[in-house]
Amino acid sequence: MDFSYQLYSARNEKSLDDTLKTLKSLGYAQVEGWGGQFADPAALAQSLKNSGLVMPTAHMGFAQLVDTDAALKIVDTVGIETVYCPAPPSADYREGTGDWQKFADDLGTIAAAFKKAGKGFGYHNHHWEFVKLANGKTPIELLLGSPDMQWEMDLAWVVKAGEDPIAWMNKLGSRITAIHVKDIAPAGEKADEDGWADVGTGTLNWQQLLADAKAKTKAKFFVMEHDKPSDAIRFARTSIATVKQWA
């Protein structure tokens, strides 16, 4: 199994080129990009080539995806296979006042355009997407309403939402094409890192979860992520050393 690394985790590193080369030396074969890195797609593509890494998946915010033709040009230049919208477009959704159905419809339109272009498109969750709506549905179910929509399951955020990730794998495993591999620190620990932990050092049984994901989903991308590491390279090193024992 090849592991990827969400470059948002290393957003505070000074040099992208140095970060990419370090990730390659640690055993990563892939990275996942994020919206702030696509100002110069050609330069990014060259940096990836120089490092020996590929970027099969990426995050692009909804505002960046509205101009779908421009987004697809970035995808082609960098060599991306699948893009995931990483979050709702505004704080309204986080506060319970956003129109999830309208958002779902808009994402479905983008997904259809990506499919026509031969690319994949989907959504990456946090915890907001699991709060039951007035109609009894959860936002994640609405967001996956279009048959063209894929799901990048951020498994630790599913747990943070009080949900069982295995139950969701059983329910929507055919739509899950990527997994964010993220760990949760024991209660009261790692407050300076917002309660997240290097993979394998937290409370989640990632050895079993990886086996479950391979058995129950269509995930082919397993992406290490830490929302606020105090040391992005330490996180990268510790996490891949741990999971490679199980893969």
N, C-alpha and C positions, 0 to 999 in steps of 0.2 A: 504494500500500500504506500502510495506517495502522499506526503503531507504538505499542506500549504500553510502560508502564514499571512494573516490579515495585516497589511502594512499600516493600517490605522493604529495598530498597537505600537508602532515605531515612529509615530508622527512627530515626536520630539527629537529624534535623532538628527544630527546636523547634515549628514551626507546620505542621500538615497543610494548612490553608487556603492559606498562603503557598506551600507546596511545589506544591500542585495548580495554582495560578495561574501559577507559574513554568514548570511542565511544559507547560501550555497555550501559554504565550508562546514556548516553544522549538520547538513544532510537534507535540507529542504530541496524539493524539486520544483515547487510552484510557489507563487505568491498571489494574494488577492488584493487588487487595487481599490482605491476609494476616490471619491469625486475630486478632492483637492489635488490629485496627482495628474489630472488629465489636461492641464493647460497647454502642454506641448506633447501630444501623443507620439510624435516621431522620436523625440528625444527619450521618452520613456521606453519606447520599443527598443531603441539602441542600448539603453542601460540594461534592459533585461537580457538582450543578446550578449552583451559584454560579460554579464554575470553567469550566464549559462542557465538562467531560470526562465520559466514561462508564466504567463498570467492568464490562466483559463477562465477565471471568474473575477468579477469586479462589483463594487458597490457604486451606484450612481443615485444621487438624490432625486426626488420627484421633479424639482425645478429644472434639473439638468436633463431629465428624460422627456420633458414636454416637447422640446425640439428633438423629436425622435430620429430624424434624418441625421442631425449633427451627432447624436449619441452613437448611432450606428457607424458613422465615419470613424469615430474614436475606436470603437470596437474592432473594426477592420484593420486600422493602423497598428493597434497594439497586439492583435491576435487573440482577443478575448472570445470565449465560446458562449458564456452565459453571464448576464447582468442581473443583479438582485437590487431592488429598491430597498434601502436599509432601514427606513423608518417612515412614519406618517409625515405629511408635508408641513405640519404646524403643531404648535402646542395645544390647539383645540382638541386634538384627538387624545392627547395624554390627559387632558382635563375632563374628558367625557362628553365634549360637545361637538366633536367633528362628525361629518357625514361619511361614515365608513362605506356605505353603499356607493356613493358618488366616487369616492376614492377607488373602490374596487372596480367600478366600471371604467374609470380612466386607466387603471393599470391593465385591465383586460384589453383595452384598445392598443396600448403600447406592446403588450405581449403578442398580439396578433401581428403587428408590424415587424417585431423581431422574428417571429416564426416565418413570416414571408421572406425575410432576409436570410433565413437559414441559421438563426441564432436563438438561443434560449433566453427566457426572461422569467423572473420570479420575485419573491418577496422574502425579506429577512425580518424575523420577529424580534420584539422585545417582550415585555410583560403586558403591555396595554392591550394587546390583541386577544386576550383571553378573558376579558371582563364581559359577562353576558349582557347583551343588548335587550331592548324592550321586546323584540320579536323572539327572544329565546336563543338566538344565534350568537356565536362569538365572532368578533371581527375577523379572526384568521379564516373562518369558514367563508365569510363573504369575500375576502381578498383572494381566496382560491376558487372563487365561483367560475371563473373562465377556465375552460379546459386547457388553455395554452399557458396558464400560470403554474410556475414551479415554486417550491418552498425550500429556502435555505433555513433549516431549523437551528436557531441558536438555543441549544438544548439547556444551557444553564439558565437562560432567561425564562424558559418554559417552567423550570423548577422554581425559579424566583416568583413566578406567577401562581404557585401553589398547584401546578398541574403535574400529571404523570406523563413524562415524555414517551414512555413505552406505549401508553394508551393512544397517544397521538400518532405514533409510528404505525400502530395497528390500524388506525382509522384512516390516515392519509399518507401512508408510506409510499404509495405509488407516485405521490407528488413531490416527495422529498428527494432533491437531487444533490444537496450539499448539507453538511453538518458543521456548525461552529463548535470547535472543541475548546471548551472554556471551563474553568473550575471555580468552585465557591469555597472560600476560606471558612474554617470553623467560626461559629458565632463569636463576635467580639474581637476577632483577629484581622489583621491586614486592613485596618481602618484607613491607613494612608493610601491604600490601593483600592478603595471603595468596596472592600470585602471580597475581592477576587483573588485567585491564587494561581500559581503555576500549575499546569495540568499534571495531575498525579499527586499533588501535595495538598489537595483540598478534600472536600467531603463527597464528591461524586465518584462512583465506581466506574471510571472510564474504561477499564479493561472489559467489563461486561457490557457497557454501553456501546462501545465500538463493535462488539460482536453482535449485539442486538440491531444496530444500525445497518450492518452489512446483511443481516438476515431479513430484516423487515422493511427496508427502504430501497430506493434506487440511487442512494447517495454514492457519487463517485468522487466527490471533493470533500476532504476533511481538513478544515481550516482552523489552525490555532489562533485564538484571539484572547486578548486581555484588554479590558476597557481602559485601565489606568495603571500600567506597570511602573514601578519605581525604576526599573531597569529592563528595558525592552529586550536587550540581548540575553540577559540572564533568563528571562521568561522563555525566550526562543530556545535557548540551550537546554534548560531543565525539562521543558515540555517535550521536545522531540526525543531526547534521550530516554524519557520515561515511556512514551507510547511506542517507540520502536521495539521495546521488549515484548509488546503484545501483538503487534501487527503481523 
